[in-house]
């Protein structure tokens, strides 16, 4: 099928061709523009099935060359005659409309996989920031934005007012009074300015100051960008770990990057995210999950979380491409057996006391055979902050503190020693890596990489004390620690109760605090009773009595070697 060429006045509006072969040059320039666009998008890009917007499409100089790509092609422009011509000659298959000089566009949020703007921001002197924000709105979270900009090569071509000064130039507007039928204002950008200002809306993946080889009608620089994911409100960011940085968003983003780096450092060398189905267990508002938005088109990234507001925020702002759901305090998850290739849990088992075994087995259930579980744990690095006394690996197993702490303030704090993890978690998983210290931080968590192991143990089997001689001293230390914390808590409760009794009806504001302390005391009592039961079980078990001589010999040997 022969595709018609627009009339000369529409061709010249965007091309300014000084050549008798007007049609030939116009078509060649469009083909070259597609060539450069595909070069910028990279070899992995596929048009098939994508929804694409040409922002500032004119009469279709570039769009006409994409009709064979299998993409759903949209175009918009402020120029009515250009849109009318496209609508009359190339729609369908194109979807075109006329937009205003200022936002908004009549498209839903996150509608397009690709937006490109060629020779548009090169002329927007006043509304550039509004339009960047609007294009970010209509672009999918994992979508791409390509835009050209004028810099020194264009300066040498169009200006005659002296040499280009990259260091002294930010955003420089010339020909501000130029009518739009002659191109409008010319807007030049230095690389530093572009990275600073465009970078507020988009992550700049690639910046090309000049075409890789001389191309007709291609003098501009070009940037390939991805939308910066929106940030949750401060209360959701702070919920998953107090951020001391003055810039909370920067601190939140940096923490998420560190989590991804830690995870990838422990994963096997041949690991690839391609085609993988992944679950972030305890995802919060997406601190780590958001770091995988670039890979969300090549795999499936799921997140679950107990906190409703966090899940609601993720569902509204980052889903799709992420898939999120709310889970309960106790298993199960609404997932089929063998769903995931990888489950990771940052700062989750560091707070689970009652349901840790049930959740460990539930994550094993939803993993594929041979699937991997990554989980962090607290140990020596953070013991001075939350523990009592010096860290002693032989006297700490699963050590629970602050059982009174409400979930709004982080919940209980749970420490694990390496030997205890190998003994108990190792009953359900093969332990591939056990990194006791975070090499990137002075006060960080340990991390374990585990592989699903068969057969499946029961919860009781996971929790059952082993014959390791360290089991009993570890429980004794935890009971003593809880008794100490309980005494402090009881003292606080008694002081508030005394004030309340003395003030009577005149001191009602103390009642919520009194009720809170009473609830914390009850939680403390329940955890202490659990540990005392475990203590009795270990100390009275048949195997424990039979192996007493071996344990004594083992203790002597460790002390001798130490």
Buried (B, 14 or more C-beta within 10 A) or exposed (E): EEEEBBEEEBBBBBBEBEEEEBEEBBBBBBEBBBBBBBBBBEEEBEBEEBBBBBBBBBBBBBBBBBBEBEBBBBBBBBBEBBBBBBBEBBBEEBBBBBBEEEBEBEBEEBBBBBBBBBBBBBBBBEEBEBBBEBBBBBBBBBBBBBBBBBBBBBBEEBBEEEEBEBEEBEBBEBBEEEEEEEBBBBBBBBBEBBBEBBBEBBBBBEBBBBBEEEBEBBBBBBBBBBBBBBBBEEEBBBBBBEBEEEEBBEBBBEBBBBBBEBBEEBBEEEBEBEEBBBBBBBBBBBBBBBBBBBBBBBBBBBBBBBBEBBBBBBBEBBBEBBBBBBBEEEBEBEBEEBBBBBBBBBBBBBBBBBBBBBBBBBBBBBBBEEBBBBBBBBBBBBBEEBBEEEBBBBBBBBBBBBBBBEEEEBBBBBBBBBBBBBBBBBBBBEBBEBBBBBEEEEEBBBBBBBBBBEEEBEBEEBBBBBBBBBBBBBBBBBBEBBEEBBEEBBEBBEEBBEEBEEEEEEBEEBEEBBEBBEEBBEBBBEBBEBBEEBBEBBBEBEEBEEBEEEBEEBBEEEEEEE
